[in-house]
Amino acid sequence: MIAQLPKDIFKKGLQLVERITGKNVVLPILNNVLLSAKDSFLKLVTTDLEIAIQHFVLAKIEKEGEITVPAKVISNFVSYVPENNLTLQSEKGKLKISGETYQTEIKGLEPKDFPIIPKIEKNEFVEVNPSVFTEGIMQVIDFCAVTQTRPELSGVYFSFNKNECKIVATDSFRLAEKTLFFEKPQETIKKEVSLILPRNAAREVVNLFQDAISKIKVYFSPNQILFESYFADIDHPQTQLISRLIEGEFPAYQEIIPKESKTNLVLSRDQFIDYLKATSIFAGRGNEVKIGVLPKKNEVEIFSENAEVGSGRFRMPAQIEGEKVEVCFNYKFLLEGINKIKTSEIFIGLNGEEGPAIVKAPSDTDFIYIVMPIKPT
């Protein structure tokens, strides 16, 4: 292999793919990046056996070939190279990197030992806006469960149809759902497609594609999924992420989303957050904070008490419809959901002391957050 290319685009490509390497001591090949020169592209490939990332960079290919080298080593070295033009040459299991004022050799491993990256048939797919899609993932991903006993809760659930995509995560104590509407119907989807993407893979989708300049294509297969972006001016893939899917059935979460609430509140987001944080100083081990609704006064009371520390109590105005109620929440769970909403006001729908509460923007149903009350300790 002999390839010439600018340092900047090579460095950026290495930074994209090396994130999933460097963590495997049993299989050292997984800490390597596979460099493959063919046609007018240098392809960079890494995998941890759950996720595979492939990134293409334009290069002058004088001789086709491939080699694998430690991803961290080559990435660190390229960061310090003073010149912008690189020449890469593989020879006898080593990669030579040279310029006008330097030359180095990095020991590699045989490309034949690198895991085979699965091929996904490009039949059924959707096209999504990269910034909107990745922002939707970011709104829900923090609510995945950290568990081995229920793997179906440890990933992000996606449901695609011709007109929309729903992105959902839950740990059984709270749940977040984001709905994205396509700009035009996706005619390539024959029927609704549902899947569970591992949390780590979902994070890499955000890292890889949030700044993509072209639409992302999402291809489906029974056990795997492919996310793919393209060059701006070339009809060729630029970055691809292939991930396995989590087996199992995601809970029928729609059944726990309240169709209506017994008590509805609309109140200032920032003021409620400030009072919630202040009151949480006096929360006990269960992080419990009580929310009291006073319809006759159009006020909401936030309070907490701890025998060892003291107590805190705040009142604030609110638009209230429904009955008087007092509900206890884990303040961290409540706060984490509210932080995903960026409007000046928030809507909170309460369903008694034990029913699920819904949090959303007052005039927006694209994102909803469900949190269960707790019994005070």
BADRENVEX-542748 format. One line per 4 residues: number of its first residue (from 0); their letters; for each residue y negated, z negated, x negated of C-alpha. Coordinates in steps of 0.001 Angstrom, whole numbers, plus 500000, padded with zeros to 6 digits. Layout:
NUM	A	Y:Z:X; ...;
This chain:
0	MIAQ	500000:500000:500000; 496513:500873:498807; 493549:500258:501101; 489786:500054:500670;
4	LPKD	487497:498278:503132; 484345:496126:503366; 484754:492438:502623; 482843:491335:505716;
8	IFKK	485123:492932:508288; 488236:491890:506353; 487001:488300:506132; 486221:488213:509861;
12	GLQL	489665:489578:510668; 491358:486961:508500; 489376:484197:510199; 490559:485410:513596;
16	VERI	494256:485543:512775; 494693:482601:510373; 494044:479924:513030; 497705:479804:514060;
20	TGKN	499078:479628:510503; 499512:476879:507925; 501472:474448:510095; 505093:475357:509388;
24	VVLP	507001:473842:506462; 510439:474920:507699; 509613:478640:507802; 507023:479417:505090;
28	ILNN	506774:483044:506243; 504939:481779:509340; 502103:480599:507101; 501586:484181:505963;
32	VLLS	499566:487089:507278; 501276:490469:507432; 499025:493240:506114; 500086:496686:507253;
36	AKDS	498227:499863:506204; 498732:502962:508327; 496594:505913:509388; 492989:504687:509226;
40	FLKL	493664:501024:509979; 494666:497866:508188; 496531:495659:510656; 496521:491863:510208;
44	VTTD	499323:489972:511963; 500144:486252:512253; 502511:484315:514502; 503760:480799:515166;
48	LEIA	506669:482139:517262; 504872:481163:520484; 501726:483205:519898; 501187:486371:517882;
52	IQHF	497775:487758:516930; 497236:491327:515753; 493831:492498:514569; 492956:496011:513410;
56	VLAK	490177:496846:510949; 489048:500304:509903; 489904:501065:506284; 490359:503930:503849;
60	IEKE	494129:504128:503445; 495199:505810:500219; 498835:504733:500507; 500653:503309:503519;
64	GEIT	502676:500123:503177; 502792:496423:504014; 503053:492965:502481; 502800:489347:503617;
68	VPAK	500704:486763:501751; 499631:483166:502504; 496855:483420:505098; 494829:480438:503880;
72	VISN	494971:481564:500248; 493721:485086:500853; 491113:483951:503388; 489682:481352:501010;
76	FVSY	489642:483800:498122; 487901:486568:500047; 485207:484102:501106; 484114:483768:497471;
80	VPEN	484299:487438:496478; 480796:488517:495385; 481099:492218:496194; 481367:493805:499627;
84	NLTL	483889:496547:498770; 487525:495505:498348; 490573:497361:497121; 493933:495980:498244;
88	QSEK	497104:497114:496500; 500628:495812:496993; 503031:496059:494078; 506330:494280:493321;
92	GKLK	505857:491503:495868; 502244:490826:494915; 498916:491752:496465; 496204:492799:494046;
96	ISGE	492597:492426:495230; 490014:494027:492995; 486390:495051:492709; 483991:496029:489949;
100	TYQT	483777:492524:488433; 487064:490838:489379; 490780:491233:489957; 493299:488783:491343;
104	EIKG	496976:488707:492313; 498477:486764:495216; 502234:486292:495430; 503710:487450:498723;
108	LEPK	506964:487427:500663; 509089:490322:501855; 507708:491964:505025; 511282:492342:506329;
112	DFPI	511440:488541:506697; 508354:488445:508921; 509220:487843:512602; 509340:490904:514837;
116	IPKI	506369:490962:517194; 507583:491771:520728; 506488:494989:522378; 505113:494758:525908;
120	EKNE	505235:497747:528222; 501713:498780:529171; 502373:499495:532826; 500984:496733:535012;
124	FVEV	497628:495335:533904; 494142:494212:534911; 490771:494622:533211; 488530:491563:532951;
128	NPSV	485046:490827:531702; 485574:488896:528426; 482704:486405:528770; 483408:485660:532444;
132	FTEG	487158:485401:531904; 486982:483098:528876; 484318:480926:530517; 486659:480532:533492;
136	IMQV	489448:479356:531191; 487093:476878:529510; 486197:475334:532875; 489789:474332:533633;
140	IDFC	491686:474025:530349; 490772:470395:529665; 492705:469339:532763; 496144:470480:531592;
144	AVTQ	498689:467697:531267; 499761:466527:527803; 503438:466160:528584; 506871:467388:527547;
148	TRPE	508626:466179:530679; 506759:468561:533011; 506023:471682:530934; 504715:473577:533974;
152	LSGV	501702:471218:533983; 501026:471638:530259; 499683:475175:530650; 497040:477118:532551;
156	YFSF	498144:478787:535774; 496902:482309:536540; 497258:484186:539801; 496165:487843:539780;
160	NKNE	495814:490224:542706; 493847:493428:543220; 490573:491667:543992; 490526:488351:542174;
164	CKIV	492026:486026:539598; 492529:482309:540103; 492715:480056:537033; 494080:476549:537610;
168	ATDS	495006:473460:535600; 496176:470011:536662; 497638:466842:535194; 498548:465516:538689;
172	FRLA	495571:463095:538663; 492921:465822:538852; 492880:469563:539342; 490416:472366:538625;
176	EKTL	490443:475863:540125; 488195:478746:539080; 488117:481988:541059; 486986:485209:539359;
180	FFEK	486256:488292:541444; 486875:491714:539925; 484055:494260:539899; 486408:496769:541533;
184	PQET	489981:496565:542905; 492681:496613:540229; 494857:499459:541441; 497418:498996:538653;
188	IKKE	498673:495725:540213; 501464:496485:542667; 501752:492884:543908; 500389:489434:543135;
192	VSLI	501227:488280:539605; 501477:484561:538848; 502192:482974:535477; 501705:479844:533361;
196	LPRN	500133:480348:529932; 500625:477606:527285; 497445:475634:526678; 497273:476574:522991;
200	AARE	497542:480257:523839; 494783:479899:526435; 492521:478328:523798; 493201:481219:521440;
204	VVNL	492300:483695:524179; 488896:482001:524343; 488498:481948:520545; 489470:485595:520140;
208	FQDA	487802:487284:523079; 484740:485329:524212; 482488:487609:522127; 484418:490828:522740;
212	ISKI	482175:493812:523392; 484673:495694:525560; 486624:494645:528601; 489909:492852:527985;
216	KVYF	493106:494387:529284; 495781:491912:530379; 499333:493296:530456; 502199:491537:532214;
220	SPNQ	505915:491255:531519; 508484:488778:532905; 508397:486347:529965; 505321:487336:527974;
224	ILFE	501721:488435:528294; 499423:490630:526192; 495631:490331:525948; 493937:493294:524298;
228	SYFA	490388:494297:523372; 489218:497680:522093; 486763:499028:519569; 483372:499909:521052;
232	DIDH	483426:503569:519998; 487134:504229:519309; 489941:504397:521843; 492128:502053:519848;
236	PQTQ	493047:498356:520231; 491024:496004:518057; 492504:492572:518790; 495745:491666:520558;
240	LISR	497235:488314:521508; 500845:488162:522671; 502158:484893:524065; 505312:483625:525656;
244	LIEG	504969:482180:529159; 506035:478756:530395; 509062:478858:532649; 509039:476906:535883;
248	EFPA	507139:476710:539147; 503526:475587:539221; 502905:473026:542001; 501759:474326:545395;
252	YQEI	498322:472964:544610; 496563:474600:547574; 498190:472008:549818; 496223:469130:548251;
256	IPKE	492810:470813:548395; 491025:469319:551421; 489971:471877:554018; 487198:469493:555061;
260	SKTN	486035:466005:554082; 485334:462847:556063; 482196:462096:554020; 480043:464767:552379;
264	LVLS	477436:464053:549700; 474842:466264:548011; 473018:464518:545186; 471243:465048:541858;
268	RDQF	473763:465923:539158; 471835:464537:536171; 470855:461287:537880; 474396:460682:539091;
272	IDYL	475760:461312:535582; 473260:458877:534043; 474108:456133:536562; 477834:456778:536203;
276	KATS	477608:456443:532409; 475492:453289:532628; 477837:451661:535134; 480898:452616:533097;
280	IFAG	479820:450133:530412; 481185:447420:532712; 484377:449228:533687; 487712:447526:533070;
284	RGNE	490842:448852:531395; 491393:451327:534196; 487902:452815:533724; 487219:452040:537359;
288	VKIG	483802:452609:538931; 483148:452258:542667; 481166:454722:544725; 479715:453290:547922;
292	VLPK	478245:455596:550564; 475540:454215:552888; 474835:456921:555535; 472174:454947:557422;
296	KNEV	470078:454595:554256; 470960:458039:552849; 471923:456312:549619; 474869:456216:547266;
300	EIFS	475675:453082:545286; 477472:453245:541930; 478743:449930:540632; 481269:448265:538381;
304	ENAE	482099:444706:537369; 483935:443147:534466; 484490:439397:534202; 484196:439507:530410;
308	VGSG	481150:441790:530120; 479122:441680:533335; 478246:444121:536091; 476087:447153:536742;
312	RFRM	474784:448520:540044; 472619:451556:540779; 471433:453213:543970; 470233:456763:544390;
316	PAQI	469208:459026:547286; 471660:461566:548687; 472159:463908:551579; 475025:462354:553523;
320	EGEK	477163:463576:556401; 480038:461492:557704; 481253:457933:557627; 480502:454932:555429;
324	VEVC	483081:454498:552681; 483707:452819:549336; 485955:454605:546845; 487091:453669:543338;
328	FNYK	487448:456336:540638; 488378:456581:536989; 484847:457327:535803; 486088:459526:532926;
332	FLLE	488015:461769:535316; 485027:462019:537657; 482574:462684:534834; 484714:465350:533150;
336	GINK	484795:467378:536354; 481075:467059:537022; 480304:468176:533455; 481898:471560:534258;
340	IKTS	479276:472162:536955; 475854:473283:535743; 473794:473312:538962; 471005:470750:539503;
344	EIFI	472839:469274:542507; 476510:468587:543146; 478615:468278:546270; 481175:465477:546568;
348	GLNG	483551:465390:549513; 485330:462072:550073; 488417:461416:552196; 488596:457664:552499;
352	EEGP	489761:455202:549865; 492963:457072:548977; 492452:460729:549875; 491599:463418:547311;
356	AIVK	487914:463969:546578; 486440:467416:545991; 483583:468095:543562; 481731:471416:543362;
360	APSD	478332:473040:543411; 476779:472809:546922; 476649:476563:547498; 479433:477739:545174;
364	TDFI	483144:477756:545941; 484143:479706:542798; 484859:476421:540984; 486310:473344:542639;
368	YIVM	487485:470096:541100; 489856:467691:542816; 490169:464075:541673; 492306:461306:543114;
372	PIKP	490847:457816:543735; 492432:454808:542059; 493169:451304:543213; 490777:448854:541498;
376	T	492439:446506:538984;
